Amino acid sequence: MNAGQHVGGYDVVVVGGGIVGAAIAFGVAERGKRVAVLDEGDRACRAARANFGLVWLQSKGDGMPAYMRWTRRSADLWPAFAQRLRTFTGVDTEFRQDGGLVY
């Protein structure tokens, strides 16, 4: 396939419909591209089950400052993203940044 060709009428195919894959697909669609999401369904063991879609900051980037900055930036952007989703879908994601503590 050559660059610029479309697969099945789609510009982009995202594999995985968890929180991260769905966010990527949403962003691609917002930019006017036709996007398909391929997902195994609810029985899939998605990465977001373990890492909360990278919105949990505690212990992120220990010894890796670049990863810490990337994670912090991602968490800072989530409230605006959640509002865009609510405006677009009418659904409140109920995203909260209440904090956490692990002993």
C-alpha positions, -999 to +999 in steps of 0.1 A: +000+000+000+013+035-009+013+065+015-020+083+012-040+052+002-071+044+023-079+010+038-116+002+035-125+038+033-107+047+065-077+071+069-066+056+102-072+023+120-067+022+158-062-012+174-077-013+208-107+006+221-097+011+257-093+046+271-061+053+252-072+039+219-106+056+221-089+089+229-066+086+199-095+077+177-115+107+190-086+130+183-081+116+148-119+120+141-118+156+154-092+164+128-116+153+100-102+118+093-122+087+090-112+063+117-120+027+125-114+012+159-107-025+162-114-039+197-117-073+212-146-063+234-153-063+271-135-096+277-102-080+267-077-073+294-070-037+285-039-018+297-063+009+311-075-016+337-040-016+352-028+020+346-060+040+347-053+054+312-021+071+324-040+096+345-027+083+379+005+103+387+018+086+418+052+070+413+053+079+376+087+087+363+108+077+393+143+081+379+128+090+345+122+128+344+111+129+308+084+103+315+073+123+346+069+155+326+050+137+299+026+121+325+022+154+343+013+172+310-012+144+302-029+148+335-030+185+331-048+181+297-074+157+309-100+181+323-102+200+290-104+167+271-132+154+295-151+186+288-147+182+250-161+147+253-190+159+274-198+186+249-195+162+220-214+132+235-235+146+264-218+121+287-199+131+318-168+109+321-168+117+358-131+123+357-118+136+390-083+145+401-089+140+439-054+126+446-044+094+462-021+080+488-003+046+490+016+036+521 
